[in-house]
Amino acid sequence: MTSGSLNARRRERELAELASGERVDIAVVGGGVTGAGIALDAASRGLSVALVEAHDLAFGTSRWSSKLVHGGLRYLAHGELGLAHESAVERGILMTRTAPHLTRAMPQLFPLYPSTSRAQQAVVAAGLRAGDALRRAARTPSSVLPRPRSIPAALALSLAPGLSAHGLRGALLAYDGALVDDARLVVSLARTAASFGARILTRLSATSLSADLVQARDARTGSTVDIHARQVINATGVWAGTLTGSVRLRPSRGSHLVLAPGTVPMGTTSVNIGVPGETNRFVFLLPQPDGRVYLGLTDEPVPGPIPPVPVVPESDVDFLLSMASSVLARPLTRADIAGSFAGLRPLVEGGGRSADLSRKHAVLAGADGLLTVVGGKLTTYRRMAEDAVDAAVRLAGLPASPCRTARLPLLGAASRAELSFVDASPRLVGRYGTEAPRVAALGELDAEFAAPVGPGTEITAAEVVWAVRHEGALDAEDVLERRTRLSLVPADAEAARARVAELVDKSLAGLG
């Protein structure tokens, strides 16, 4: 294995190697969770790999999720048993083998008010029991995800103090998986792929694709480069159709609001609020490790051109605030919103509402031999990657060993027991796993690096330096938007921007 560090110096060297005409086994276009997963799957099978990303790792949909690792409960309600089981299996793999350091159990509260009929309560309870059956079938232990149960109103209020006590007769309590941060998962996948020799090339925009060639432009120099491959895989998500005419998608928007710490007393327990008139749609209040609370999400069709960064429309804001206020002791207003974000789901074209379209993924071969991966969910990225690489191996006749990613820990991963003994703060361990002491050591060697980058945040200068030296950050926006997620609250990002920019410039200069 080679180094798992990504930085500007490595990018320059590897781009020059490819520009010289070297051919790789697989070129994957797209640096989201699917593309990074494909790069890791292929590289860990012994294939040579180049990943091409127009912007930055996790620039698109992969950083705009609800940060949940779903067990597939919703798919059961749509009769998609296979997809539900697949989701539960992949959730278990993430939480117990590949990324325990980046995942946690999320308690989920389903409060029961007079508006919830006994029949509706029975349906939700039955669904939670079915979800627990999926957990057992996937062999995820109850020590990781406890069994669901009914709880009295007093306990519900102690778990989620912001709930309205008026009319509350109790709640159902269940558990699902959650990510510390979705963008960190993508960065970890890319770095682990790099440790197996994959070339991870951000700021390299694909201008045209074919089965064996990616023509791209380097955003840093303006030069063009041809990347030759035995098989090209298009993993650009909602933008897949812009690079090939053989794919038709119906993107849907999932909007979230960001509530600042202290806005809603939540503890660590999420609250699920049933959408009126829907049998299996919920709005979530999702507490985060940093004290923020995410309020989401919507499921609305998005016609027309795909924007680089989606915005949350006023109609989604109204819907989310109204839904949350229906169960809270203090109704939310626009003044409570510290930030917002929206992601676009790359759903495969089909009839009916976007909320009813299947979340299954598909690996499609065009008439020209180009492979395109579409659909799917963040939770099932690993299986999507496995299917894509299997298809590439068959189509191009590549000599490759079997897939091994179901048991391949990402950089920083360890068992939960081992993580509890890592000599660093719990916050750092939750973001960097076993690498946390190396990040902390930067601050111990230089007191300047131990200080936070701005008021109201625990993120230190050492984490910015680490992002540039080891995580492929090339400018301040990479750090603010995707390595630290400070930009989820614009005011936090602005308060830290000057210091982050200074640290990034110094770190890039130090790389030579």
C-alpha positions as CSV (number, residue, x, y, z in Angstrom):
1,M,0.0,0.0,0.0
2,T,1.0,3.6,-0.6
3,S,0.3,6.7,1.4
4,G,-3.3,7.6,2.0
5,S,-2.4,11.3,2.1
6,L,-4.0,13.5,-0.6
7,N,-2.5,16.9,-1.3
8,A,-1.6,19.4,-4.1
9,R,1.9,17.9,-4.5
10,R,0.6,14.4,-5.0
11,R,-2.1,15.7,-7.4
12,E,0.4,17.4,-9.6
13,R,2.6,14.3,-9.8
14,E,-0.2,11.9,-10.6
15,L,-1.8,14.2,-13.1
16,A,1.5,14.5,-15.0
17,E,1.8,10.7,-15.1
18,L,-1.6,10.4,-16.7
19,A,-1.0,13.3,-19.1
20,S,2.1,11.4,-20.4
21,G,-0.2,8.8,-21.9
22,E,-0.2,6.1,-19.1
23,R,-3.4,4.0,-19.3
24,V,-5.3,2.9,-16.2
25,D,-7.7,0.0,-15.9
26,I,-10.6,2.1,-14.7
27,A,-11.3,5.9,-14.9
28,V,-14.2,6.9,-12.7
29,V,-15.8,10.3,-13.2
30,G,-17.3,11.9,-10.1
31,G,-15.9,12.4,-6.6
32,G,-19.0,11.8,-4.5
33,V,-19.7,8.8,-2.4
34,T,-20.4,6.5,-5.4
35,G,-17.3,7.5,-7.3
36,A,-15.0,7.3,-4.3
37,G,-16.5,4.0,-3.4
38,I,-15.8,2.7,-7.0
39,A,-12.2,4.0,-6.8
40,L,-11.7,2.1,-3.5
41,D,-13.4,-1.1,-4.7
42,A,-11.4,-1.2,-7.9
43,A,-8.0,-0.2,-6.4
44,S,-8.4,-2.8,-3.6
45,R,-8.9,-5.5,-6.2
46,G,-5.5,-4.7,-7.7
47,L,-6.7,-2.5,-10.6
48,S,-5.1,0.8,-11.5
49,V,-7.6,3.7,-11.0
50,A,-7.9,7.4,-11.7
51,L,-10.8,9.4,-10.3
52,V,-11.7,12.6,-12.0
53,E,-13.8,15.3,-10.1
54,A,-14.7,18.7,-11.5
55,H,-14.8,20.5,-8.2
56,D,-13.9,18.8,-4.9
57,L,-14.6,15.6,-3.1
58,A,-18.2,15.5,-1.9
59,F,-19.0,18.7,-3.8
60,G,-22.4,17.5,-5.0
61,T,-25.3,15.5,-3.5
62,S,-23.0,13.4,-1.1
63,R,-22.6,16.4,1.3
64,W,-26.3,17.3,1.3
65,S,-27.8,14.2,2.9
66,S,-29.6,13.9,6.3
67,K,-26.4,12.2,7.6
68,L,-28.4,9.1,8.3
69,V,-27.4,5.5,7.5
70,H,-30.8,4.1,6.8
71,G,-31.8,0.5,7.6
72,G,-34.4,0.3,4.8
73,L,-37.6,0.7,6.7
74,R,-39.2,3.0,4.2
75,Y,-38.5,0.5,1.4
76,L,-40.5,-2.2,3.2
77,A,-43.6,0.0,3.0
78,H,-43.2,0.1,-0.8
79,G,-42.8,-3.7,-0.9
80,E,-39.1,-3.5,-1.9
81,L,-37.9,-6.2,0.4
82,G,-34.7,-6.8,-1.4
83,L,-33.7,-3.2,-1.3
84,A,-34.7,-3.0,2.4
85,H,-32.5,-6.0,3.2
86,E,-29.6,-4.5,1.2
87,S,-29.8,-1.3,3.1
88,A,-29.8,-3.0,6.4
89,V,-26.8,-5.1,5.4
90,E,-24.9,-2.1,4.2
91,R,-25.7,-0.1,7.3
92,G,-24.4,-3.0,9.4
93,I,-21.2,-3.1,7.4
94,L,-20.6,0.6,7.8
95,M,-21.3,0.6,11.6
96,T,-19.4,-2.5,12.6
97,R,-16.6,-3.1,10.1
98,T,-15.7,-0.3,7.6
99,A,-16.4,2.9,9.4
100,P,-17.3,2.6,13.1
101,H,-15.5,5.8,13.8
102,L,-17.7,7.8,11.4
103,T,-21.0,6.3,12.5
104,R,-23.2,6.2,15.6
105,A,-26.5,5.0,16.7
106,M,-29.2,7.7,16.4
107,P,-32.2,7.3,18.8
108,Q,-35.4,8.1,17.0
109,L,-38.5,9.2,18.8
110,F,-42.0,8.9,17.3
111,P,-44.2,11.1,19.6
112,L,-47.8,10.1,20.0
113,Y,-50.3,13.0,20.1
114,P,-54.1,13.1,19.7
115,S,-53.6,13.6,15.9
116,T,-52.0,10.1,15.8
117,S,-54.7,7.5,15.8
118,R,-54.4,4.1,17.4
119,A,-54.4,2.6,14.0
120,Q,-51.5,4.8,12.8
121,Q,-49.6,4.0,16.0
122,A,-50.0,0.3,15.3
123,V,-48.8,0.7,11.8
124,V,-45.7,2.6,12.9
125,A,-45.0,0.1,15.7
126,A,-45.3,-2.8,13.2
127,G,-42.9,-1.0,10.8
128,L,-40.4,-0.6,13.6
129,R,-40.6,-4.3,14.5
130,A,-40.1,-5.2,10.8
131,G,-37.1,-2.8,10.8
132,D,-35.7,-4.6,13.8
133,A,-36.2,-7.9,12.0
134,L,-34.1,-6.5,9.1
135,R,-31.4,-5.6,11.7
136,R,-31.3,-9.1,13.0
137,A,-31.2,-10.6,9.4
138,A,-28.3,-8.3,8.7
139,R,-26.6,-9.6,11.8
140,T,-26.1,-6.1,13.3
141,P,-26.0,-6.6,17.1
142,S,-28.4,-4.9,19.4
143,S,-25.4,-3.5,21.3
144,V,-24.9,-1.3,18.2
145,L,-28.6,-0.7,17.4
146,P,-30.9,-1.4,20.3
147,R,-34.4,-2.9,19.8
148,P,-37.4,-0.6,19.4
149,R,-39.9,-0.1,22.3
150,S,-42.8,2.0,23.6
151,I,-42.0,4.6,26.2
152,P,-44.2,6.8,28.5
153,A,-44.6,10.5,27.9
154,A,-42.3,11.5,30.8
155,L,-39.4,9.5,29.3
156,A,-40.1,11.0,25.9
157,L,-39.9,14.5,27.3
158,S,-36.6,13.7,29.1
159,L,-35.1,12.5,25.8
160,A,-36.4,15.4,23.8
161,P,-37.1,18.3,26.1
162,G,-38.2,20.5,23.3
163,L,-41.4,18.5,22.7
164,S,-44.8,19.9,23.6
165,A,-46.2,18.1,26.6
166,H,-49.8,19.0,25.7
167,G,-51.6,15.8,24.7
168,L,-48.5,13.7,24.6
169,R,-49.5,10.2,25.5
170,G,-46.1,8.5,25.0
171,A,-43.8,7.6,22.1
172,L,-42.2,4.9,20.2
173,L,-38.4,4.7,20.4
174,A,-36.2,3.1,17.8
175,Y,-32.7,3.3,16.5
176,D,-31.0,3.9,13.1
177,G,-27.5,4.7,12.0
178,A,-26.1,8.2,11.6
179,L,-22.9,9.6,10.2
180,V,-20.8,12.1,12.0
181,D,-20.6,13.8,8.6
182,D,-21.3,12.6,5.1
183,A,-18.5,14.6,3.5
184,R,-16.0,13.0,5.9
185,L,-17.1,9.5,4.7
186,V,-16.4,10.5,1.1
187,V,-12.9,11.9,2.0
188,S,-12.1,8.7,3.9
189,L,-13.2,6.6,1.0
190,A,-11.0,8.6,-1.4
191,R,-8.0,8.5,1.0
192,T,-8.3,4.8,1.5
193,A,-8.5,4.3,-2.3
194,A,-5.4,6.4,-2.6
195,S,-3.6,4.1,-0.1
196,F,-4.2,1.3,-2.6
197,G,-2.7,3.5,-5.4
198,A,-5.8,5.2,-6.8
199,R,-5.1,8.6,-8.4
200,I,-7.7,11.1,-6.9
201,L,-7.8,14.2,-9.1
202,T,-10.0,17.0,-8.0
203,R,-10.4,20.3,-10.0
204,L,-10.3,18.2,-13.2
205,S,-13.5,18.7,-15.2
206,A,-14.5,16.0,-17.7
207,T,-15.5,17.6,-20.9
208,S,-16.3,14.4,-22.8
209,L,-16.5,10.7,-22.1
210,S,-16.2,7.5,-24.1
211,A,-15.8,3.9,-23.0
212,D,-12.0,4.2,-22.9
213,L,-11.2,7.9,-22.8
214,V,-11.9,10.9,-20.5
215,Q,-11.1,14.3,-21.9
216,A,-10.7,16.8,-19.1
217,R,-9.7,20.3,-18.3
218,D,-7.5,21.2,-15.3
219,A,-9.2,24.1,-13.5
220,R,-5.9,25.1,-11.8
221,T,-3.9,25.5,-15.0
222,G,-6.4,25.7,-17.8
223,S,-4.6,22.9,-19.6
224,T,-6.4,19.9,-21.1
225,V,-5.5,16.2,-20.5
226,D,-6.6,12.9,-22.0
227,I,-7.0,10.1,-19.5
228,H,-6.9,6.7,-21.2
229,A,-8.6,3.8,-19.5
230,R,-9.6,0.2,-20.3
231,Q,-13.0,1.2,-18.9
232,V,-14.6,4.5,-18.0
233,I,-17.4,4.7,-15.4
234,N,-19.7,7.7,-15.2
235,A,-20.6,8.2,-11.5
236,T,-21.6,11.9,-11.6
237,G,-25.1,11.4,-10.0
238,V,-27.7,13.9,-11.0
239,W,-25.3,15.2,-13.6
240,A,-24.8,11.8,-15.3
241,G,-27.2,12.7,-18.2
242,T,-25.1,15.7,-19.1
243,L,-22.2,13.4,-20.0
244,T,-24.1,10.7,-21.8
245,G,-27.4,10.6,-23.7
246,S,-28.2,7.1,-22.6
247,V,-29.5,8.0,-19.1
248,R,-32.7,9.6,-18.1
249,L,-33.1,10.8,-14.5
250,R,-35.8,12.5,-12.4
251,P,-34.0,14.4,-9.7
252,S,-35.8,15.2,-6.5
253,R,-34.9,17.8,-3.9
254,G,-34.4,17.1,-0.3
255,S,-34.2,20.3,1.7
256,H,-32.9,20.8,5.2
257,L,-32.8,23.7,7.6
258,V,-29.9,24.2,10.1
259,L,-30.9,25.3,13.6
260,A,-28.1,26.7,15.8
261,P,-27.2,25.0,19.1
262,G,-29.7,25.8,21.8
263,T,-32.6,26.6,19.4
264,V,-34.4,23.4,20.2
265,P,-33.6,21.4,23.3
266,M,-33.0,18.0,21.8
267,G,-30.4,16.1,23.6
268,T,-29.1,13.3,21.3
269,T,-32.5,11.9,20.3
270,S,-34.1,12.7,16.9
271,V,-37.8,13.3,16.5
272,N,-39.8,11.9,13.6
273,I,-43.0,13.7,12.7
274,G,-45.5,12.0,10.4
275,V,-46.5,14.0,7.3
276,P,-50.3,14.3,7.3
277,G,-52.0,12.2,4.6
278,E,-48.8,10.1,4.0
279,T,-48.4,6.6,5.4
280,N,-44.6,6.5,5.4
281,R,-43.2,10.0,5.2
282,F,-41.7,11.8,8.1
283,V,-40.0,15.1,8.8
284,F,-37.0,14.7,11.1
285,L,-35.4,16.9,13.8
286,L,-31.8,15.5,13.8
287,P,-29.4,16.6,16.6
288,Q,-25.8,16.7,15.6
289,P,-22.6,16.1,17.7
290,D,-21.7,19.8,17.5
291,G,-25.1,20.9,18.9
292,R,-26.7,21.9,15.7
293,V,-30.0,20.4,14.7
294,Y,-31.0,19.6,11.1
295,L,-34.6,19.9,10.2
296,G,-35.5,17.9,7.1
297,L,-36.5,16.8,4.7
298,T,-38.6,17.3,1.6
299,D,-39.0,15.2,-1.5
300,E,-40.0,17.5,-4.5
301,P,-39.3,17.0,-8.2
302,V,-36.7,19.3,-9.8
303,P,-37.4,20.0,-13.5
304,G,-35.0,21.7,-15.8
305,P,-31.2,22.2,-15.7
306,I,-29.3,20.9,-12.6
307,P,-27.8,23.7,-10.5
308,P,-24.2,23.2,-9.2
309,V,-25.5,24.0,-5.6
310,P,-29.3,23.6,-5.0
311,V,-31.0,26.2,-2.9
312,V,-33.9,25.7,-0.5
313,P,-37.1,27.4,-1.8
314,E,-39.4,29.4,0.5
315,S,-42.1,26.7,0.1
316,D,-39.8,24.1,1.6
317,V,-38.9,26.4,4.5
318,D,-42.6,27.0,5.3
319,F,-43.4,23.2,5.1
320,L,-40.5,22.2,7.4
321,L,-41.1,25.0,10.0
322,S,-44.8,24.1,10.1
323,M,-44.2,20.4,10.5
324,A,-41.7,20.8,13.3
325,S,-43.7,23.4,15.1
326,S,-46.7,21.0,15.3
327,V,-44.9,19.0,18.0
328,L,-42.6,21.5,19.7
329,A,-43.3,23.5,22.9
330,R,-42.1,26.6,21.2
331,P,-43.0,27.0,17.5
332,L,-40.1,27.7,15.2
333,T,-39.8,30.9,13.1
334,R,-37.5,32.0,10.3
335,A,-35.4,33.8,13.0
336,D,-34.4,30.3,14.3
337,I,-32.8,29.3,11.0
338,A,-29.0,29.5,11.0
339,G,-28.5,27.9,7.6
340,S,-30.0,25.6,5.0
341,F,-29.0,23.1,2.4
342,A,-30.6,20.9,-0.2
343,G,-29.5,17.8,-2.1
344,L,-30.7,16.3,-5.3
345,R,-31.5,12.6,-5.5
346,P,-30.4,11.0,-8.8
347,L,-33.6,8.9,-9.2
348,V,-34.0,6.8,-12.3
349,E,-36.9,7.9,-14.5
350,G,-40.3,6.4,-13.8
351,G,-43.9,7.2,-13.4
352,G,-45.7,8.8,-10.4
353,R,-44.4,11.2,-7.8
354,S,-40.7,11.5,-7.1
355,A,-41.4,10.5,-3.5
356,D,-42.7,7.1,-4.8
357,L,-39.8,6.4,-7.2
358,S,-37.5,3.5,-6.3
359,R,-34.2,4.2,-4.6
360,K,-32.7,1.1,-6.4
361,H,-29.5,1.7,-8.2
362,A,-28.6,0.7,-11.8
363,V,-25.4,0.1,-13.7
364,L,-26.1,1.0,-17.4
365,A,-24.0,0.2,-20.4
366,G,-24.4,2.7,-23.3
367,A,-24.1,1.6,-26.9
368,D,-20.6,3.0,-26.9
369,G,-19.6,0.9,-23.9
370,L,-19.5,3.7,-21.4
371,L,-20.8,2.5,-18.0
372,T,-23.0,4.8,-15.9
373,V,-24.1,4.3,-12.3
374,V,-27.4,6.0,-11.2
375,G,-30.0,5.8,-8.5
376,G,-29.2,4.4,-5.1
377,K,-28.7,5.9,-1.6
378,L,-25.7,7.0,0.4
379,T,-26.2,4.0,2.6
380,T,-25.8,1.5,-0.3
381,Y,-22.8,3.2,-1.9
382,R,-20.5,0.2,-1.3
383,R,-22.9,-2.2,-3.1
384,M,-23.3,0.2,-5.9
385,A,-19.5,0.4,-6.3
386,E,-19.2,-3.4,-6.2
387,D,-21.8,-3.8,-8.9
388,A,-20.2,-1.1,-11.1
389,V,-16.7,-2.6,-10.8
390,D,-18.1,-6.1,-11.5
391,A,-19.7,-4.7,-14.7
392,A,-16.4,-3.0,-15.7
393,V,-14.4,-6.2,-15.1
394,R,-16.8,-8.2,-17.3
395,L,-17.1,-5.6,-20.0
396,A,-13.4,-4.8,-20.4
397,G,-12.1,-8.3,-19.5
398,L,-10.0,-6.9,-16.6
399,P,-8.0,-9.3,-14.4
400,A,-9.3,-8.5,-10.9
401,S,-9.6,-10.3,-7.6
402,P,-13.1,-10.5,-5.9
403,C,-14.6,-7.5,-4.1
404,R,-13.2,-7.1,-0.6
405,T,-14.7,-3.8,0.6
406,A,-17.3,-5.5,2.9
407,R,-14.5,-6.2,5.3
408,L,-12.0,-3.5,4.4
409,P,-11.7,-0.8,7.2
410,L,-11.4,2.8,6.0
411,L,-8.4,4.8,7.2
412,G,-9.0,5.6,10.9
413,A,-11.4,2.8,11.5
414,A,-11.3,0.4,14.5
415,S,-13.8,-1.4,16.7
416,R,-15.8,0.8,19.0
417,A,-14.0,-0.8,21.9
418,E,-10.6,0.1,20.4
419,L,-11.8,3.6,19.6
420,S,-12.7,4.2,23.2
421,F,-9.0,3.9,24.1
422,V,-7.6,6.3,21.4
423,D,-5.7,9.1,23.1
424,A,-7.5,12.1,21.8
425,S,-10.7,14.0,22.5
426,P,-14.0,12.3,21.7
427,R,-14.7,15.0,19.1
428,L,-11.5,14.3,17.2
429,V,-11.9,10.5,17.5
430,G,-15.4,10.9,16.0
431,R,-14.0,12.7,13.0
432,Y,-10.6,11.0,12.5
433,G,-10.8,7.7,14.3
434,T,-7.3,6.2,15.1
435,E,-5.7,9.1,13.2
436,A,-7.0,11.6,15.8
437,P,-3.8,11.6,17.9
438,R,-1.8,12.6,14.7
439,V,-4.2,15.6,14.3
440,A,-3.9,16.5,17.9
441,A,-0.1,16.2,17.8
442,L,0.0,19.1,15.3
443,G,-1.4,21.4,18.0
444,E,0.9,19.9,20.6
445,L,3.9,20.7,18.4
446,D,2.8,24.2,17.7
447,A,0.5,26.1,20.1
448,E,-0.7,28.2,17.2
449,F,-2.4,25.1,15.7
450,A,-4.2,24.2,18.9
451,A,-6.4,27.3,18.9
452,P,-9.9,27.3,17.3
453,V,-10.2,28.9,13.9
454,G,-13.1,31.2,15.0
455,P,-15.4,32.0,17.8
456,G,-18.1,29.5,18.8
457,T,-16.3,26.5,17.2
458,E,-14.1,23.8,18.5
459,I,-12.5,23.2,15.1
460,T,-8.8,24.0,15.4
461,A,-6.1,25.3,13.1
462,A,-4.5,21.8,13.3
463,E,-7.6,20.4,11.5
464,V,-7.2,22.9,8.7
465,V,-3.5,22.0,8.3
466,W,-4.4,18.3,8.3
467,A,-7.0,18.9,5.6
468,V,-4.4,20.4,3.3
469,R,-1.6,18.0,4.0
470,H,-3.6,14.8,4.0
471,E,-7.3,15.3,2.8
472,G,-6.8,17.0,-0.5
473,A,-8.1,20.4,0.4
474,L,-6.8,22.9,-2.2
475,D,-8.3,26.2,-0.9
476,A,-10.3,27.7,1.9
477,E,-13.6,26.8,0.4
478,D,-12.7,23.1,0.5
479,V,-12.0,23.4,4.2
480,L,-15.0,25.5,5.1
481,E,-17.6,23.7,2.9
482,R,-16.5,20.1,3.0
483,R,-13.7,19.3,5.5
484,T,-15.1,21.1,8.5
485,R,-18.7,21.9,7.4
486,L,-18.5,25.4,9.0
487,S,-20.3,26.7,6.0
488,L,-23.5,25.0,7.0
489,V,-23.9,28.1,9.2
490,P,-22.8,31.0,7.0
491,A,-22.0,33.2,10.0
492,D,-19.6,30.6,11.4
493,A,-17.8,30.3,8.1
494,E,-17.4,34.1,7.8
495,A,-16.0,34.4,11.3
496,A,-13.4,31.7,10.5
497,R,-12.7,32.5,6.8
498,A,-9.7,34.8,7.1
499,R,-7.9,32.5,9.5
500,V,-8.7,29.4,7.5
501,A,-7.5,31.1,4.3
502,E,-4.2,32.1,6.0
503,L,-3.6,28.5,7.2
504,V,-4.4,27.0,3.8
505,D,-2.0,29.3,2.1
506,K,0.8,28.5,4.5
507,S,0.1,24.8,4.3
508,L,0.1,24.8,0.5
509,A,3.4,26.7,0.5
510,G,4.9,24.2,2.9
511,L,4.1,21.3,0.5
512,G,6.5,22.9,-2.0
